[in-house]
């Protein structure tokens, strides 16, 4: 099951990174997904593709951890859990990124397409994790 978790989290991270790039390109979000590099001195002069690659690797690691955390929610319907967990993750990320003082300011500035992308990614990882755990396709 380890190989499936790596591949599933890689596909989720790749899709999420590409969709973040599209959100940035069409200006659906007010922040830059690779804007985190301004705080790191060693990434200031680096190539844009390196910054996107680092973002991909961070998202991949998060999706890998999420894959195994989702196994704890196997008894709860995935549709409910993925929406709740996706909303929680999206609002927390926007709150950290926008550096808002309160949750009310964050909700006013939140991007609906960003929430949708996070919820879809969480749903994909959760569905895959629970299906692979119940079916055990590599054990056949």
VMD Tcl script that builds the backbone (N, CA, C; Angstrom):
set m [mol new atoms 420]
animate dup $m
set s [atomselect $m all]
$s set {name element resname resid chain x y z} {
  {N N UNK 1 A 0.819 -1.186 0.000}
  {CA C UNK 1 A 0.000 0.000 0.000}
  {C C UNK 1 A 0.865 1.253 0.000}
  {N N UNK 2 A 2.125 1.122 0.318}
  {CA C UNK 2 A 3.003 2.283 0.359}
  {C C UNK 2 A 3.174 2.890 -1.028}
  {N N UNK 3 A 3.311 2.063 -2.058}
  {CA C UNK 3 A 3.458 2.572 -3.414}
  {C C UNK 3 A 2.217 3.316 -3.881}
  {N N UNK 4 A 1.052 2.812 -3.505}
  {CA C UNK 4 A -0.189 3.485 -3.877}
  {C C UNK 4 A -0.314 4.834 -3.196}
  {N N UNK 5 A 0.130 4.932 -1.958}
  {CA C UNK 5 A 0.036 6.215 -1.257}
  {C C UNK 5 A 0.971 7.241 -1.875}
  {N N UNK 6 A 2.145 6.811 -2.304}
  {CA C UNK 6 A 3.093 7.736 -2.939}
  {C C UNK 6 A 2.545 8.222 -4.272}
  {N N UNK 7 A 2.031 7.315 -5.083}
  {CA C UNK 7 A 1.505 7.695 -6.396}
  {C C UNK 7 A 0.243 8.541 -6.261}
  {N N UNK 8 A -0.641 8.167 -5.359}
  {CA C UNK 8 A -1.871 8.936 -5.164}
  {C C UNK 8 A -1.561 10.341 -4.680}
  {N N UNK 9 A -0.660 10.464 -3.729}
  {CA C UNK 9 A -0.318 11.802 -3.232}
  {C C UNK 9 A 0.418 12.609 -4.294}
  {N N UNK 10 A 1.203 11.944 -5.163}
  {CA C UNK 10 A 1.885 12.656 -6.238}
  {C C UNK 10 A 0.883 13.203 -7.255}
  {N N UNK 11 A -0.101 12.401 -7.614}
  {CA C UNK 11 A -1.120 12.854 -8.566}
  {C C UNK 11 A -1.930 14.004 -7.972}
  {N N UNK 12 A -2.285 13.897 -6.699}
  {CA C UNK 12 A -3.033 14.972 -6.038}
  {C C UNK 12 A -2.205 16.250 -5.974}
  {N N UNK 13 A -0.927 16.118 -5.663}
  {CA C UNK 13 A -0.057 17.294 -5.584}
  {C C UNK 13 A 0.153 17.921 -6.954}
  {N N UNK 14 A 0.311 17.092 -7.973}
  {CA C UNK 14 A 0.500 17.621 -9.324}
  {C C UNK 14 A -0.745 18.373 -9.789}
  {N N UNK 15 A -1.899 17.773 -9.589}
  {CA C UNK 15 A -3.144 18.436 -9.980}
  {C C UNK 15 A -3.367 19.727 -9.214}
  {N N UNK 16 A -3.104 19.701 -7.918}
  {CA C UNK 16 A -3.289 20.894 -7.098}
  {C C UNK 16 A -2.322 21.996 -7.498}
  {N N UNK 17 A -1.076 21.652 -7.772}
  {CA C UNK 17 A -0.092 22.656 -8.177}
  {C C UNK 17 A -0.461 23.276 -9.518}
  {N N UNK 18 A -0.898 22.457 -10.457}
  {CA C UNK 18 A -1.313 22.984 -11.765}
  {C C UNK 18 A -2.529 23.893 -11.608}
  {N N UNK 19 A -3.474 23.493 -10.777}
  {CA C UNK 19 A -4.653 24.327 -10.566}
  {C C UNK 19 A -4.314 25.616 -9.819}
  {N N UNK 20 A -3.341 25.578 -8.913}
  {CA C UNK 20 A -2.887 26.810 -8.267}
  {C C UNK 20 A -2.255 27.758 -9.287}
  {N N UNK 21 A -1.513 27.192 -10.223}
  {CA C UNK 21 A -0.918 28.019 -11.283}
  {C C UNK 21 A -2.015 28.665 -12.124}
  {N N UNK 22 A -3.068 27.909 -12.444}
  {CA C UNK 22 A -4.185 28.475 -13.207}
  {C C UNK 22 A -4.919 29.550 -12.407}
  {N N UNK 23 A -5.097 29.331 -11.120}
  {CA C UNK 23 A -5.716 30.357 -10.287}
  {C C UNK 23 A -4.892 31.634 -10.276}
  {N N UNK 24 A -3.582 31.471 -10.217}
  {CA C UNK 24 A -2.693 32.626 -10.235}
  {C C UNK 24 A -2.715 33.307 -11.606}
  {N N UNK 25 A -2.715 32.522 -12.670}
  {CA C UNK 25 A -2.691 33.072 -14.026}
  {C C UNK 25 A -3.954 33.875 -14.329}
  {N N UNK 26 A -5.111 33.348 -13.949}
  {CA C UNK 26 A -6.372 34.038 -14.208}
  {C C UNK 26 A -6.774 34.977 -13.076}
  {N N UNK 27 A -5.915 35.148 -12.087}
  {CA C UNK 27 A -6.078 36.082 -10.971}
  {C C UNK 27 A -7.355 35.840 -10.166}
  {N N UNK 28 A -7.622 34.584 -9.876}
  {CA C UNK 28 A -8.740 34.229 -9.012}
  {C C UNK 28 A -8.363 34.338 -7.536}
  {N N UNK 29 A -7.067 34.425 -7.267}
  {CA C UNK 29 A -6.596 34.604 -5.901}
  {C C UNK 29 A -5.784 35.885 -5.844}
  {N N UNK 30 A -5.821 36.544 -4.693}
  {CA C UNK 30 A -5.142 37.825 -4.537}
  {C C UNK 30 A -3.686 37.666 -4.094}
  {N N UNK 31 A -3.262 36.468 -3.839}
  {CA C UNK 31 A -1.908 36.197 -3.388}
  {C C UNK 31 A -1.212 35.296 -4.398}
  {N N UNK 32 A 0.091 35.283 -4.348}
  {CA C UNK 32 A 0.895 34.478 -5.255}
  {C C UNK 32 A 1.233 33.142 -4.578}
  {N N UNK 33 A 0.950 32.019 -5.225}
  {CA C UNK 33 A 1.258 30.725 -4.593}
  {C C UNK 33 A 2.739 30.522 -4.292}
  {N N UNK 34 A 3.615 31.176 -5.034}
  {CA C UNK 34 A 5.045 31.042 -4.744}
  {C C UNK 34 A 5.584 32.289 -4.040}
  {N N UNK 35 A 4.697 33.058 -3.436}
  {CA C UNK 35 A 5.098 34.244 -2.704}
  {C C UNK 35 A 5.833 33.939 -1.412}
  {N N UNK 36 A 5.779 32.699 -0.964}
  {CA C UNK 36 A 6.488 32.295 0.249}
  {C C UNK 36 A 7.993 32.433 0.093}
  {N N UNK 37 A 8.482 32.464 -1.143}
  {CA C UNK 37 A 9.930 32.499 -1.381}
  {C C UNK 37 A 10.545 33.839 -1.035}
  {N N UNK 38 A 9.726 34.870 -0.855}
  {CA C UNK 38 A 10.260 36.186 -0.480}
  {C C UNK 38 A 10.845 36.173 0.921}
  {N N UNK 39 A 10.360 35.261 1.770}
  {CA C UNK 39 A 10.871 35.199 3.140}
  {C C UNK 39 A 12.177 34.414 3.243}
  {N N UNK 40 A 12.476 33.598 2.250}
  {CA C UNK 40 A 13.707 32.821 2.264}
  {C C UNK 40 A 14.754 33.504 1.393}
  {N N UNK 41 A 15.887 33.830 1.967}
  {CA C UNK 41 A 16.931 34.552 1.257}
  {C C UNK 41 A 17.553 33.738 0.121}
  {N N UNK 42 A 17.698 32.440 0.314}
  {CA C UNK 42 A 18.366 31.622 -0.691}
  {C C UNK 42 A 17.504 31.376 -1.925}
  {N N UNK 43 A 16.206 31.665 -1.863}
  {CA C UNK 43 A 15.326 31.459 -3.008}
  {C C UNK 43 A 15.021 32.741 -3.770}
  {N N UNK 44 A 15.549 33.881 -3.324}
  {CA C UNK 44 A 15.223 35.153 -3.973}
  {C C UNK 44 A 15.651 35.196 -5.430}
  {N N UNK 45 A 16.822 34.724 -5.757}
  {CA C UNK 45 A 17.315 34.799 -7.123}
  {C C UNK 45 A 17.104 33.534 -7.933}
  {N N UNK 46 A 16.397 32.576 -7.384}
  {CA C UNK 46 A 16.245 31.298 -8.079}
  {C C UNK 46 A 15.176 31.370 -9.158}
  {N N UNK 47 A 15.187 30.381 -10.003}
  {CA C UNK 47 A 14.263 30.289 -11.122}
  {C C UNK 47 A 12.837 30.061 -10.621}
  {N N UNK 48 A 11.866 30.534 -11.396}
  {CA C UNK 48 A 10.455 30.379 -11.026}
  {C C UNK 48 A 10.071 28.907 -10.989}
  {N N UNK 49 A 10.617 28.117 -11.890}
  {CA C UNK 49 A 10.291 26.695 -11.924}
  {C C UNK 49 A 10.773 25.969 -10.670}
  {N N UNK 50 A 11.887 26.405 -10.113}
  {CA C UNK 50 A 12.388 25.815 -8.868}
  {C C UNK 50 A 11.408 26.118 -7.727}
  {N N UNK 51 A 10.873 27.343 -7.720}
  {CA C UNK 51 A 9.904 27.716 -6.684}
  {C C UNK 51 A 8.631 26.879 -6.788}
  {N N UNK 52 A 8.168 26.662 -8.019}
  {CA C UNK 52 A 6.978 25.829 -8.215}
  {C C UNK 52 A 7.280 24.380 -7.858}
  {N N UNK 53 A 8.494 23.916 -8.130}
  {CA C UNK 53 A 8.882 22.553 -7.766}
  {C C UNK 53 A 8.896 22.376 -6.250}
  {N N UNK 54 A 9.391 23.369 -5.535}
  {CA C UNK 54 A 9.396 23.296 -4.067}
  {C C UNK 54 A 7.965 23.289 -3.539}
  {N N UNK 55 A 7.088 24.115 -4.126}
  {CA C UNK 55 A 5.680 24.112 -3.733}
  {C C UNK 55 A 5.052 22.743 -3.991}
  {N N UNK 56 A 5.376 22.150 -5.139}
  {CA C UNK 56 A 4.880 20.807 -5.458}
  {C C UNK 56 A 5.330 19.792 -4.417}
  {N N UNK 57 A 6.596 19.846 -4.021}
  {CA C UNK 57 A 7.120 18.896 -3.046}
  {C C UNK 57 A 6.465 19.065 -1.675}
  {N N UNK 58 A 6.185 20.313 -1.293}
  {CA C UNK 58 A 5.513 20.552 -0.012}
  {C C UNK 58 A 4.081 20.006 -0.058}
  {N N UNK 59 A 3.383 20.270 -1.160}
  {CA C UNK 59 A 2.017 19.763 -1.307}
  {C C UNK 59 A 2.022 18.237 -1.355}
  {N N UNK 60 A 3.022 17.659 -2.024}
  {CA C UNK 60 A 3.145 16.202 -2.084}
  {C C UNK 60 A 3.312 15.607 -0.679}
  {N N UNK 61 A 4.173 16.196 0.112}
  {CA C UNK 61 A 4.363 15.724 1.480}
  {C C UNK 61 A 3.097 15.842 2.312}
  {N N UNK 62 A 2.384 16.955 2.133}
  {CA C UNK 62 A 1.136 17.142 2.861}
  {C C UNK 62 A 0.098 16.114 2.420}
  {N N UNK 63 A 0.000 15.857 1.130}
  {CA C UNK 63 A -0.962 14.864 0.623}
  {C C UNK 63 A -0.599 13.458 1.094}
  {N N UNK 64 A 0.687 13.170 1.194}
  {CA C UNK 64 A 1.133 11.863 1.690}
  {C C UNK 64 A 0.702 11.672 3.145}
  {N N UNK 65 A 0.894 12.700 3.970}
  {CA C UNK 65 A 0.445 12.619 5.358}
  {C C UNK 65 A -1.074 12.537 5.450}
  {N N UNK 66 A -1.747 13.305 4.603}
  {CA C UNK 66 A -3.205 13.304 4.590}
  {C C UNK 66 A -3.755 11.934 4.214}
  {N N UNK 67 A -3.052 11.239 3.327}
  {CA C UNK 67 A -3.466 9.894 2.906}
  {C C UNK 67 A -3.611 8.973 4.118}
  {N N UNK 68 A -2.624 8.992 5.002}
  {CA C UNK 68 A -2.664 8.098 6.154}
  {C C UNK 68 A -3.557 8.625 7.274}
  {N N UNK 69 A -3.691 9.939 7.383}
  {CA C UNK 69 A -4.612 10.502 8.379}
  {C C UNK 69 A -6.053 10.172 8.005}
  {N N UNK 70 A -6.340 10.130 6.725}
  {CA C UNK 70 A -7.700 9.850 6.254}
  {C C UNK 70 A -8.155 8.440 6.605}
  {N N UNK 71 A -7.228 7.550 6.842}
  {CA C UNK 71 A -7.612 6.192 7.223}
  {C C UNK 71 A -8.293 6.162 8.592}
  {N N UNK 72 A -8.068 7.199 9.393}
  {CA C UNK 72 A -8.738 7.288 10.685}
  {C C UNK 72 A -10.232 7.561 10.528}
  {N N UNK 73 A -10.601 8.160 9.379}
  {CA C UNK 73 A -11.993 8.514 9.119}
  {C C UNK 73 A -12.698 7.496 8.234}
  {N N UNK 74 A -12.251 6.281 8.210}
  {CA C UNK 74 A -12.798 5.275 7.296}
  {C C UNK 74 A -14.249 4.928 7.601}
  {N N UNK 75 A -14.659 5.054 8.834}
  {CA C UNK 75 A -16.030 4.696 9.207}
  {C C UNK 75 A -17.041 5.809 8.925}
  {N N UNK 76 A -16.559 7.039 8.740}
  {CA C UNK 76 A -17.440 8.184 8.485}
  {C C UNK 76 A -17.579 8.346 6.978}
  {N N UNK 77 A -18.762 8.720 6.479}
  {CA C UNK 77 A -18.912 8.929 5.026}
  {C C UNK 77 A -17.918 9.971 4.497}
  {N N UNK 78 A -17.294 9.633 3.384}
  {CA C UNK 78 A -16.225 10.460 2.836}
  {C C UNK 78 A -16.733 11.821 2.388}
  {N N UNK 79 A -17.950 11.879 1.878}
  {CA C UNK 79 A -18.461 13.154 1.378}
  {C C UNK 79 A -18.543 14.192 2.491}
  {N N UNK 80 A -18.967 13.794 3.660}
  {CA C UNK 80 A -19.080 14.724 4.783}
  {C C UNK 80 A -17.695 15.096 5.316}
  {N N UNK 81 A -16.872 14.093 5.510}
  {CA C UNK 81 A -15.550 14.323 6.080}
  {C C UNK 81 A -14.672 15.157 5.162}
  {N N UNK 82 A -14.718 14.884 3.854}
  {CA C UNK 82 A -13.852 15.619 2.933}
  {C C UNK 82 A -14.247 17.081 2.835}
  {N N UNK 83 A -15.543 17.374 2.863}
  {CA C UNK 83 A -15.976 18.775 2.822}
  {C C UNK 83 A -15.556 19.492 4.102}
  {N N UNK 84 A -15.767 18.855 5.240}
  {CA C UNK 84 A -15.404 19.481 6.514}
  {C C UNK 84 A -13.893 19.688 6.625}
  {N N UNK 85 A -13.133 18.648 6.307}
  {CA C UNK 85 A -11.684 18.744 6.403}
  {C C UNK 85 A -11.119 19.703 5.349}
  {N N UNK 86 A -11.672 19.670 4.140}
  {CA C UNK 86 A -11.234 20.578 3.087}
  {C C UNK 86 A -11.503 22.030 3.430}
  {N N UNK 87 A -12.681 22.313 3.970}
  {CA C UNK 87 A -13.001 23.685 4.395}
  {C C UNK 87 A -12.071 24.136 5.510}
  {N N UNK 88 A -11.822 23.266 6.456}
  {CA C UNK 88 A -10.933 23.599 7.558}
  {C C UNK 88 A -9.519 23.902 7.053}
  {N N UNK 89 A -9.004 23.079 6.162}
  {CA C UNK 89 A -7.665 23.282 5.615}
  {C C UNK 89 A -7.609 24.554 4.778}
  {N N UNK 90 A -8.624 24.784 3.936}
  {CA C UNK 90 A -8.628 25.964 3.062}
  {C C UNK 90 A -8.697 27.260 3.870}
  {N N UNK 91 A -9.561 27.294 4.864}
  {CA C UNK 91 A -9.676 28.514 5.681}
  {C C UNK 91 A -8.402 28.738 6.489}
  {N N UNK 92 A -7.818 27.664 7.017}
  {CA C UNK 92 A -6.564 27.808 7.762}
  {C C UNK 92 A -5.440 28.298 6.862}
  {N N UNK 93 A -5.353 27.765 5.649}
  {CA C UNK 93 A -4.317 28.221 4.714}
  {C C UNK 93 A -4.507 29.683 4.329}
  {N N UNK 94 A -5.733 30.067 4.019}
  {CA C UNK 94 A -5.993 31.463 3.661}
  {C C UNK 94 A -5.698 32.385 4.840}
  {N N UNK 95 A -6.002 31.958 6.037}
  {CA C UNK 95 A -5.742 32.772 7.214}
  {C C UNK 95 A -4.243 32.980 7.396}
  {N N UNK 96 A -3.470 31.924 7.193}
  {CA C UNK 96 A -2.015 32.034 7.313}
  {C C UNK 96 A -1.443 32.882 6.176}
  {N N UNK 97 A -1.912 32.647 4.961}
  {CA C UNK 97 A -1.363 33.346 3.797}
  {C C UNK 97 A -1.720 34.830 3.811}
  {N N UNK 98 A -2.976 35.146 4.093}
  {CA C UNK 98 A -3.417 36.542 4.079}
  {C C UNK 98 A -2.986 37.296 5.336}
  {N N UNK 99 A -2.573 36.573 6.363}
  {CA C UNK 99 A -2.104 37.161 7.612}
  {C C UNK 99 A -3.154 38.103 8.199}
  {N N UNK 100 A -4.387 37.640 8.211}
  {CA C UNK 100 A -5.494 38.441 8.722}
  {C C UNK 100 A -5.523 38.396 10.253}
  {N N UNK 101 A -6.094 39.449 10.825}
  {CA C UNK 101 A -6.180 39.542 12.276}
  {C C UNK 101 A -7.241 38.612 12.853}
  {N N UNK 102 A -8.335 38.469 12.136}
  {CA C UNK 102 A -9.426 37.651 12.652}
  {C C UNK 102 A -9.952 36.722 11.559}
  {N N UNK 103 A -10.732 35.769 11.967}
  {CA C UNK 103 A -11.310 34.824 11.024}
  {C C UNK 103 A -12.367 35.503 10.157}
  {N N UNK 104 A -13.002 36.546 10.679}
  {CA C UNK 104 A -14.024 37.268 9.917}
  {C C UNK 104 A -13.387 37.964 8.704}
  {N N UNK 105 A -12.216 38.569 8.896}
  {CA C UNK 105 A -11.515 39.215 7.776}
  {C C UNK 105 A -11.065 38.179 6.755}
  {N N UNK 106 A -10.689 37.020 7.234}
  {CA C UNK 106 A -10.270 35.951 6.328}
  {C C UNK 106 A -11.442 35.479 5.483}
  {N N UNK 107 A -12.597 35.299 6.104}
  {CA C UNK 107 A -13.772 34.822 5.368}
  {C C UNK 107 A -14.215 35.842 4.318}
  {N N UNK 108 A -14.053 37.136 4.601}
  {CA C UNK 108 A -14.428 38.164 3.636}
  {C C UNK 108 A -13.514 38.162 2.414}
  {N N UNK 109 A -12.252 37.801 2.599}
  {CA C UNK 109 A -11.278 37.829 1.505}
  {C C UNK 109 A -11.034 36.466 0.867}
  {N N UNK 110 A -11.710 35.459 1.334}
  {CA C UNK 110 A -11.414 34.092 0.897}
  {C C UNK 110 A -11.811 33.874 -0.567}
  {N N UNK 111 A -11.078 33.037 -1.224}
  {CA C UNK 111 A -11.303 32.738 -2.637}
  {C C UNK 111 A -12.095 31.436 -2.755}
  {N N UNK 112 A -13.260 31.516 -3.381}
  {CA C UNK 112 A -14.110 30.336 -3.555}
  {C C UNK 112 A -13.437 29.293 -4.452}
  {N N UNK 113 A -12.789 29.665 -5.574}
  {CA C UNK 113 A -12.094 28.638 -6.367}
  {C C UNK 113 A -10.987 27.925 -5.589}
  {N N UNK 114 A -10.307 28.653 -4.707}
  {CA C UNK 114 A -9.271 28.031 -3.884}
  {C C UNK 114 A -9.878 26.993 -2.958}
  {N N UNK 115 A -11.008 27.326 -2.341}
  {CA C UNK 115 A -11.692 26.375 -1.458}
  {C C UNK 115 A -12.104 25.134 -2.235}
  {N N UNK 116 A -12.638 25.337 -3.438}
  {CA C UNK 116 A -13.077 24.198 -4.256}
  {C C UNK 116 A -11.916 23.284 -4.611}
  {N N UNK 117 A -10.789 23.859 -4.971}
  {CA C UNK 117 A -9.617 23.054 -5.327}
  {C C UNK 117 A -9.133 22.250 -4.122}
  {N N UNK 118 A -9.092 22.875 -2.967}
  {CA C UNK 118 A -8.633 22.168 -1.764}
  {C C UNK 118 A -9.604 21.049 -1.398}
  {N N UNK 119 A -10.907 21.318 -1.492}
  {CA C UNK 119 A -11.898 20.289 -1.160}
  {C C UNK 119 A -11.820 19.118 -2.135}
  {N N UNK 120 A -11.652 19.408 -3.422}
  {CA C UNK 120 A -11.543 18.327 -4.413}
  {C C UNK 120 A -10.280 17.505 -4.175}
  {N N UNK 121 A -9.178 18.159 -3.854}
  {CA C UNK 121 A -7.931 17.429 -3.586}
  {C C UNK 121 A -8.070 16.550 -2.340}
  {N N UNK 122 A -8.688 17.093 -1.293}
  {CA C UNK 122 A -8.898 16.311 -0.071}
  {C C UNK 122 A -9.828 15.132 -0.347}
  {N N UNK 123 A -10.854 15.386 -1.134}
  {CA C UNK 123 A -11.802 14.303 -1.476}
  {C C UNK 123 A -11.097 13.195 -2.256}
  {N N UNK 124 A -10.262 13.580 -3.223}
  {CA C UNK 124 A -9.517 12.601 -4.014}
  {C C UNK 124 A -8.612 11.748 -3.125}
  {N N UNK 125 A -7.884 12.392 -2.241}
  {CA C UNK 125 A -6.962 11.656 -1.374}
  {C C UNK 125 A -7.738 10.759 -0.409}
  {N N UNK 126 A -8.826 11.275 0.159}
  {CA C UNK 126 A -9.609 10.479 1.108}
  {C C UNK 126 A -10.266 9.271 0.443}
  {N N UNK 127 A -10.889 9.511 -0.707}
  {CA C UNK 127 A -11.539 8.393 -1.426}
  {C C UNK 127 A -10.513 7.330 -1.791}
  {N N UNK 128 A -9.366 7.761 -2.286}
  {CA C UNK 128 A -8.335 6.804 -2.690}
  {C C UNK 128 A -7.797 6.035 -1.494}
  {N N UNK 129 A -7.546 6.736 -0.396}
  {CA C UNK 129 A -6.991 6.071 0.781}
  {C C UNK 129 A -7.948 5.027 1.329}
  {N N UNK 130 A -9.210 5.384 1.441}
  {CA C UNK 130 A -10.182 4.444 2.002}
  {C C UNK 130 A -10.437 3.286 1.046}
  {N N UNK 131 A -10.495 3.568 -0.267}
  {CA C UNK 131 A -10.682 2.494 -1.235}
  {C C UNK 131 A -9.497 1.538 -1.226}
  {N N UNK 132 A -8.289 2.073 -1.226}
  {CA C UNK 132 A -7.105 1.208 -1.232}
  {C C UNK 132 A -7.006 0.405 0.055}
  {N N UNK 133 A -7.440 0.989 1.159}
  {CA C UNK 133 A -7.383 0.276 2.425}
  {C C UNK 133 A -8.396 -0.871 2.458}
  {N N UNK 134 A -9.588 -0.636 1.929}
  {CA C UNK 134 A -10.631 -1.663 1.944}
  {C C UNK 134 A -10.408 -2.732 0.873}
  {N N UNK 135 A -9.930 -2.325 -0.282}
  {CA C UNK 135 A -9.800 -3.248 -1.395}
  {C C UNK 135 A -8.461 -3.980 -1.404}
  {N N UNK 136 A -7.398 -3.322 -0.964}
  {CA C UNK 136 A -6.038 -3.855 -0.964}
  {C C UNK 136 A -5.638 -4.393 -2.348}
  {N N UNK 137 A -5.547 -3.506 -3.346}
  {CA C UNK 137 A -5.297 -3.960 -4.715}
  {C C UNK 137 A -3.919 -4.595 -4.917}
  {N N UNK 138 A -2.940 -4.245 -4.104}
  {CA C UNK 138 A -1.613 -4.845 -4.276}
  {C C UNK 138 A -1.521 -6.218 -3.624}
  {N N UNK 139 A -2.472 -6.551 -2.782}
  {CA C UNK 139 A -2.457 -7.851 -2.106}
  {C C UNK 139 A -3.068 -8.960 -2.931}
  {N N UNK 140 A -3.655 -8.625 -4.073}
  {CA C UNK 140 A -4.330 -9.640 -4.909}
  {C C UNK 140 A -3.362 -10.316 -5.839}
}
mol reanalyze $m
mol bondsrecalc $m
mol representation Tube
mol addrep $m
